[in-house]
Amino acid sequence: MTFIQELRQQRWDDHRFYHHNRVNQFLHLLSAVCFLTSYGMLFINPVISVMVGWLLAMGLRQTGHFFFEPKTYDEVNRATHEYKESVKVGYNLHRKIILLAVWILSPAILLINASMFGFFEMPLNAKGYLTNMAYIWLLVGIGAIIFRTTHLFFLMGVQSGLVWAFKILTDPIHDVYIYYKSPYYLLKGDMYDEMDEWYEPEKVVEKSI
């Protein structure tokens, strides 16, 4: 596949496997708006950018995945939850738990050394500690993308890794594009997306093992 074809494939698989619930789609819409705000604030106020990105955007996004997506057999895609977890290109739920644990625990290093051994300026007040914590969380986010991208180089090839990295960085824009109608569906009482609008007959739907 070309880069664009693989990007479409990864986006399609991510949508059909992990975004059935309309509440999850709506939370992804809110998360996308927060992420775009975070992107815009990154070079203006990095602290606010990181706080919006991790606390709001990631919080909304992962709440949708962990609490609203069904973990039972997927009749639409004819796949078990275990199968979907095994073929997930990016961070599946297990890897997300590890990533979130690293994120939560990472500021603890400031308790050992408030300047992270000279990497940051020594904080003089609470604002200084908050700034250093924000920079640590920024490094965790960047590191998570670089780590998984490099990992995919060996698992699936360089193009697949680069496609995934590009997909992750542009997901906020794409999520707004595909989930902007989610509030309308929720108001109608339509809680689950049957993927009718996204069905692409030329794609082979994987069966569970």
Residue frames relative to the residue before (quaternion, step in Angstrom):
aa qw qx qy qz dx dy dz
M 1.0000 0.0000 0.0000 0.0000 0.00 0.00 0.00
T 0.4845 -0.6179 0.5218 0.3335 3.55 -1.22 0.48
F 0.7053 -0.4357 0.3315 0.4504 3.56 -1.31 0.18
I 0.6909 0.4821 -0.2856 0.4569 3.61 0.83 -0.97
Q 0.6436 0.5231 -0.3239 0.4552 3.58 0.99 -0.80
E 0.6783 0.4747 -0.2960 0.4764 3.56 0.95 -0.85
L 0.5980 0.5508 -0.3593 0.4581 3.58 1.09 -0.65
R 0.6570 0.4972 -0.3055 0.4773 3.58 0.94 -0.88
Q 0.6438 0.5256 -0.3205 0.4544 3.58 1.01 -0.82
Q 0.6716 0.4896 -0.3059 0.4644 3.59 0.86 -0.92
R 0.6576 0.5024 -0.3132 0.4658 3.58 0.98 -0.80
W 0.6441 0.5212 -0.3155 0.4625 3.56 1.00 -0.83
D 0.6679 0.4960 -0.3016 0.4657 3.59 0.88 -0.92
D 0.6416 0.5220 -0.3236 0.4594 3.58 0.96 -0.85
H 0.6728 0.4987 -0.2946 0.4603 3.58 0.91 -0.90
R 0.7450 0.4377 -0.2528 0.4352 3.58 0.67 -1.06
F 0.7035 0.4608 -0.2734 0.4669 3.58 1.08 -0.60
Y 0.8456 0.2462 -0.0546 0.4704 3.58 0.90 -0.91
H 0.7395 0.3784 -0.2363 0.5041 3.62 1.18 0.17
H 0.1722 0.8057 -0.5420 0.1657 3.55 0.74 1.05
N 0.7102 0.4854 -0.2595 0.4390 3.55 0.88 -0.97
R 0.4659 -0.7035 0.4649 0.2681 3.59 -0.84 0.99
V 0.5906 0.5468 -0.3726 0.4619 3.59 1.12 -0.55
N 0.6344 0.5185 -0.3169 0.4778 3.55 1.01 -0.83
Q 0.6467 0.5102 -0.3202 0.4679 3.58 0.97 -0.81
F 0.6533 0.5058 -0.3115 0.4694 3.59 0.98 -0.83
L 0.6473 0.5010 -0.3160 0.4797 3.59 1.01 -0.80
H 0.6281 0.5153 -0.3334 0.4783 3.58 1.10 -0.63
L 0.6062 0.5383 -0.3493 0.4699 3.58 1.10 -0.63
L 0.6646 0.4811 -0.2967 0.4888 3.59 0.91 -0.91
S 0.6375 0.5328 -0.3161 0.4580 3.56 1.00 -0.87
A 0.6440 0.5316 -0.3216 0.4462 3.57 0.96 -0.86
V 0.6401 0.5112 -0.3238 0.4733 3.59 0.97 -0.84
C 0.6485 0.5106 -0.3129 0.4700 3.59 1.01 -0.82
F 0.6537 0.5101 -0.3164 0.4609 3.58 0.95 -0.84
L 0.6503 0.5031 -0.3240 0.4679 3.59 0.95 -0.81
T 0.6159 0.5202 -0.3335 0.4887 3.57 1.10 -0.69
S 0.6402 0.5283 -0.3108 0.4630 3.56 1.02 -0.86
Y 0.6318 0.5260 -0.3292 0.4644 3.58 0.97 -0.85
G 0.6899 0.4981 -0.2831 0.4425 3.55 0.91 -0.94
M 0.7097 0.4588 -0.2529 0.4710 3.58 1.12 -0.69
L 0.4483 0.7463 -0.4308 0.2377 3.59 1.22 -0.38
F 0.7764 0.3180 -0.1731 0.5159 3.59 0.90 -0.90
I 0.6082 0.5245 -0.3575 0.4766 3.59 1.30 0.09
N 0.7713 -0.1046 0.1115 0.6179 3.53 0.88 -1.04
P 0.2629 -0.8165 0.4915 0.1504 3.61 0.06 1.27
V 0.6200 0.5545 -0.3589 0.4235 3.60 1.01 -0.71
I 0.6751 0.4656 -0.2896 0.4936 3.59 0.84 -0.95
S 0.6200 0.5624 -0.3372 0.4308 3.58 0.99 -0.84
V 0.7016 0.4610 -0.2698 0.4716 3.57 0.83 -1.00
M 0.6437 0.5217 -0.3293 0.4528 3.60 0.95 -0.81
V 0.6555 0.4900 -0.3097 0.4841 3.58 0.95 -0.84
G 0.6695 0.5263 -0.2968 0.4320 3.57 0.96 -0.91
W 0.7614 0.3731 -0.2086 0.4873 3.56 0.77 -1.03
L 0.7533 0.4234 -0.2449 0.4396 3.60 0.66 -1.04
L 0.7584 0.3482 -0.2035 0.5121 3.60 0.90 -0.86
A 0.7420 0.4340 -0.2540 0.4433 3.57 0.51 -1.20
M 0.7211 0.4201 -0.2589 0.4863 3.59 0.75 -1.01
G 0.6148 0.5604 -0.3485 0.4319 3.58 1.03 -0.73
L 0.6750 0.4813 -0.2845 0.4816 3.58 0.89 -0.95
R 0.6645 0.5372 -0.2968 0.4263 3.55 0.92 -0.99
Q 0.7434 0.4098 -0.2390 0.4714 3.56 0.76 -1.00
T 0.5455 0.5823 -0.4039 0.4474 3.60 1.16 -0.43
G 0.6462 0.5259 -0.3126 0.4562 3.56 1.00 -0.84
H 0.6925 0.4820 -0.2830 0.4561 3.58 0.92 -0.88
F 0.7509 0.4349 -0.2359 0.4375 3.57 0.77 -1.01
F 0.8085 0.3298 -0.1466 0.4648 3.60 0.94 -0.80
F 0.7770 0.3624 -0.1959 0.4759 3.61 1.10 -0.42
E 0.6339 0.5251 -0.3506 0.4467 3.60 1.10 -0.48
P 0.4501 -0.6937 0.4856 0.2835 3.62 -0.83 0.93
K 0.2728 -0.7647 0.5655 0.1450 3.55 -1.06 0.81
T 0.4930 0.6593 -0.4237 0.3777 3.57 1.29 0.18
Y 0.7379 -0.3832 0.2937 0.4717 3.55 -1.33 -0.09
D 0.3391 -0.7507 0.5435 0.1617 3.55 -0.88 1.03
E 0.2610 -0.8009 0.5235 0.1283 3.58 -0.22 1.32
V 0.6133 0.5766 -0.3489 0.4119 3.60 1.05 -0.77
N 0.7955 0.2732 -0.1204 0.5273 3.57 0.88 -1.00
R 0.3512 -0.7552 0.4808 0.2740 3.58 1.34 -0.05
A 0.5485 0.5913 -0.3947 0.4402 3.54 0.84 1.04
T 0.4237 -0.6724 0.5412 0.2747 3.54 -1.12 0.67
H 0.6340 -0.5165 0.4076 0.4064 3.54 -1.28 0.36
E 0.6340 0.5428 -0.3261 0.4440 3.57 1.01 -0.82
Y 0.6429 0.5140 -0.3243 0.4661 3.56 1.00 -0.80
K 0.6625 0.5097 -0.3121 0.4516 3.58 0.89 -0.91
E 0.6309 0.5271 -0.3286 0.4648 3.56 1.04 -0.76
S 0.6819 0.5122 -0.2912 0.4333 3.58 0.99 -0.85
V 0.7546 0.3725 -0.2135 0.4962 3.61 1.07 -0.62
K 0.3957 0.7225 -0.4811 0.3000 3.60 1.26 0.05
V 0.4090 -0.7368 0.4847 0.2343 3.59 -0.70 1.08
G 0.7720 0.3442 -0.1860 0.5009 3.57 0.83 -0.94
Y 0.7789 -0.2610 0.2375 0.5185 3.53 -0.90 -1.00
N 0.2163 -0.7549 0.6058 0.1283 3.57 -0.53 1.17
L 0.7487 -0.4146 0.2457 0.4551 3.60 -1.24 0.09
H 0.6324 0.5301 -0.3355 0.4545 3.59 1.02 -0.76
R 0.6906 0.4600 -0.2846 0.4800 3.59 0.86 -0.92
K 0.6106 0.5515 -0.3533 0.4452 3.59 1.11 -0.62
I 0.6140 0.5423 -0.3470 0.4566 3.58 1.03 -0.75
I 0.6510 0.5009 -0.3123 0.4773 3.59 0.97 -0.84
L 0.6575 0.5115 -0.3103 0.4580 3.58 0.93 -0.91
L 0.6744 0.4868 -0.3006 0.4667 3.59 0.89 -0.89
A 0.6174 0.5332 -0.3438 0.4650 3.59 1.08 -0.67
V 0.6363 0.5113 -0.3203 0.4807 3.60 1.00 -0.83
W 0.6451 0.5305 -0.3162 0.4500 3.59 0.96 -0.88
I 0.6929 0.4813 -0.2821 0.4567 3.58 0.85 -0.98
L 0.7446 0.4294 -0.2225 0.4600 3.56 0.93 -0.92
S 0.5293 0.6895 -0.3978 0.2935 3.61 1.13 -0.54
P 0.6531 0.5149 -0.3543 0.4275 3.68 0.91 -0.66
A 0.4903 0.6740 -0.4319 0.3446 3.60 1.23 -0.28
I 0.5585 0.6103 -0.3968 0.3976 3.58 1.16 -0.48
L 0.6052 0.5612 -0.3549 0.4391 3.59 1.18 -0.52
L 0.5914 0.5493 -0.3693 0.4607 3.58 1.23 -0.36
I 0.6474 0.4914 -0.3063 0.4956 3.56 1.20 -0.55
N 0.7738 -0.0945 0.0928 0.6194 3.55 0.96 -0.93
A 0.3971 -0.7811 0.4352 0.2071 3.56 -0.36 1.31
S 0.7156 0.3990 -0.2555 0.5133 3.61 1.17 -0.43
M 0.3938 -0.7145 0.4589 0.3519 3.57 1.37 0.08
F 0.6901 -0.5215 0.2566 0.4311 3.52 0.82 1.19
G 0.7598 -0.4093 0.1865 0.4694 3.52 1.00 0.95
F 0.4727 0.6824 -0.4409 0.3413 3.58 1.26 -0.03
F 0.7579 0.2152 -0.1251 0.6031 3.56 1.17 -0.71
E 0.6060 -0.5101 0.4394 0.4236 3.53 -1.32 0.06
M 0.5331 -0.6157 0.4673 0.3440 3.56 -1.12 0.68
P 0.3769 -0.7464 0.4952 0.2361 3.63 -0.60 1.07
L 0.2896 -0.7712 0.5495 0.1395 3.54 -1.03 0.88
N 0.7892 0.0994 -0.0409 0.6047 3.56 1.27 -0.36
A 0.7516 -0.3864 0.2758 0.4580 3.54 -1.34 -0.07
K 0.6144 0.5507 -0.3477 0.4453 3.59 1.05 -0.73
G 0.6378 0.5316 -0.3236 0.4538 3.57 1.05 -0.76
Y 0.6424 0.5077 -0.3166 0.4787 3.57 1.02 -0.82
L 0.6481 0.5223 -0.3137 0.4569 3.57 0.98 -0.87
T 0.6409 0.5247 -0.3187 0.4609 3.57 1.02 -0.81
N 0.6699 0.4912 -0.2975 0.4705 3.57 0.91 -0.90
M 0.6337 0.5225 -0.3307 0.4647 3.58 1.04 -0.77
A 0.6338 0.5322 -0.3257 0.4572 3.57 1.03 -0.81
Y 0.6586 0.5006 -0.3101 0.4685 3.59 0.98 -0.81
I 0.6137 0.5318 -0.3463 0.4697 3.58 1.08 -0.68
W 0.6698 0.4905 -0.2985 0.4708 3.57 0.93 -0.88
L 0.6055 0.5384 -0.3536 0.4674 3.57 1.11 -0.63
L 0.6563 0.5039 -0.3028 0.4731 3.58 0.98 -0.85
V 0.6181 0.5361 -0.3414 0.4626 3.59 1.06 -0.73
G 0.6674 0.5072 -0.2996 0.4555 3.58 0.94 -0.88
I 0.6691 0.4805 -0.2911 0.4866 3.57 0.91 -0.93
G 0.6602 0.5229 -0.3020 0.4466 3.54 0.97 -0.91
A 0.6289 0.5431 -0.3367 0.4428 3.59 1.03 -0.76
I 0.6650 0.4879 -0.3027 0.4775 3.59 1.00 -0.81
I 0.6669 0.4956 -0.3054 0.4652 3.59 0.89 -0.91
F 0.6511 0.5328 -0.3194 0.4361 3.59 0.93 -0.90
R 0.7204 0.4314 -0.2681 0.4722 3.59 0.76 -1.00
T 0.6064 0.5486 -0.3598 0.4493 3.60 1.05 -0.68
T 0.6715 0.4880 -0.2878 0.4776 3.58 0.91 -0.94
H 0.6227 0.5430 -0.3298 0.4568 3.56 1.04 -0.82
L 0.6736 0.4963 -0.2893 0.4650 3.57 0.98 -0.87
F 0.5230 0.6184 -0.4163 0.4133 3.60 1.16 -0.47
F 0.7315 0.4200 -0.2209 0.4895 3.56 0.96 -0.94
L 0.6868 0.4936 -0.2860 0.4504 3.60 1.06 -0.72
M 0.8468 0.1404 -0.0016 0.5130 3.56 0.82 -1.05
G 0.6381 -0.5099 0.3464 0.4614 3.58 1.22 -0.24
V 0.6617 -0.5382 0.3560 0.3817 3.55 -1.24 0.55
Q 0.6602 0.5165 -0.3336 0.4313 3.59 0.84 -0.89
S 0.6505 0.5240 -0.3239 0.4442 3.60 0.89 -0.87
G 0.6481 0.5168 -0.3137 0.4630 3.57 1.02 -0.81
L 0.6792 0.4804 -0.2864 0.4753 3.56 0.94 -0.90
V 0.6102 0.5430 -0.3448 0.4625 3.58 1.07 -0.72
W 0.6670 0.5003 -0.3067 0.4592 3.56 0.89 -0.93
A 0.6458 0.5182 -0.3264 0.4560 3.60 0.92 -0.86
F 0.6586 0.4954 -0.3039 0.4779 3.58 0.95 -0.87
K 0.6298 0.5393 -0.3278 0.4528 3.56 1.02 -0.82
I 0.6642 0.5118 -0.3098 0.4482 3.58 0.86 -0.96
L 0.6977 0.4819 -0.2782 0.4513 3.59 0.87 -0.94
T 0.7530 0.3633 -0.2082 0.5077 3.59 1.08 -0.63
D 0.3680 0.7557 -0.4722 0.2654 3.61 1.24 0.06
P 0.6217 0.5485 -0.3780 0.4120 3.67 0.88 -0.71
I 0.6587 0.4926 -0.3103 0.4766 3.58 0.94 -0.84
H 0.6806 0.4943 -0.2838 0.4604 3.56 0.91 -0.95
D 0.6395 0.5339 -0.3293 0.4444 3.59 1.01 -0.78
V 0.6179 0.5206 -0.3462 0.4769 3.59 1.02 -0.71
Y 0.6614 0.5378 -0.2937 0.4325 3.55 0.98 -0.92
I 0.7917 0.3366 -0.1824 0.4762 3.60 0.85 -0.91
Y 0.7653 0.3689 -0.2032 0.4867 3.63 1.14 -0.44
Y 0.3775 0.7523 -0.4823 0.2427 3.61 1.18 0.17
K 0.6661 0.4894 -0.3054 0.4728 3.61 1.19 -0.40
S 0.4208 0.7472 -0.4523 0.2451 3.62 1.20 -0.16
P 0.6283 0.5146 -0.3735 0.4483 3.69 0.92 -0.62
Y 0.6237 0.5455 -0.3302 0.4522 3.58 1.04 -0.78
Y 0.6755 0.4844 -0.3013 0.4672 3.60 0.89 -0.88
L 0.6374 0.5244 -0.3305 0.4578 3.59 1.01 -0.74
L 0.6454 0.5124 -0.3202 0.4674 3.58 0.99 -0.80
K 0.6490 0.4978 -0.3071 0.4865 3.59 1.16 -0.56
G 0.4883 -0.6619 0.4329 0.3687 3.57 1.24 -0.33
D 0.4653 0.6603 -0.4444 0.3874 3.56 1.29 0.32
M 0.1345 -0.8660 0.4804 0.0352 3.56 -0.01 1.34
Y 0.8010 0.2363 -0.1250 0.5356 3.60 1.12 -0.48
D 0.3706 -0.7172 0.5570 0.1950 3.52 -1.03 0.91
E 0.2661 -0.7817 0.5480 0.1335 3.56 -0.66 1.11
M 0.4721 -0.7213 0.4004 0.3108 3.58 1.31 0.18
D 0.3113 0.7768 -0.5004 0.2221 3.60 1.19 0.35
E 0.6900 0.4830 -0.2833 0.4586 3.57 0.94 -0.89
W 0.7322 0.4181 -0.2215 0.4898 3.56 1.21 -0.51
Y 0.4363 0.7139 -0.4602 0.2971 3.57 1.25 -0.02
E 0.0641 -0.7876 0.6128 -0.0007 3.54 -0.85 1.04
P 0.3492 -0.8002 0.4431 0.2036 3.61 -0.17 1.25
E 0.6377 0.5400 -0.3515 0.4221 3.60 1.10 -0.47
K 0.6322 0.5247 -0.3417 0.4563 3.58 1.24 -0.22
V 0.3720 -0.7140 0.5479 0.2271 3.53 -1.02 0.80
V 0.2942 -0.7531 0.5630 0.1715 3.56 -0.73 1.06
E 0.4070 -0.7334 0.4949 0.2271 3.56 -0.65 1.14
K 0.2951 -0.7293 0.5867 0.1919 3.56 -1.06 0.73
S 0.5474 -0.6127 0.4502 0.3496 3.54 -1.16 0.60
I 0.4933 -0.6472 0.4972 0.3008 3.53 -1.25 0.55
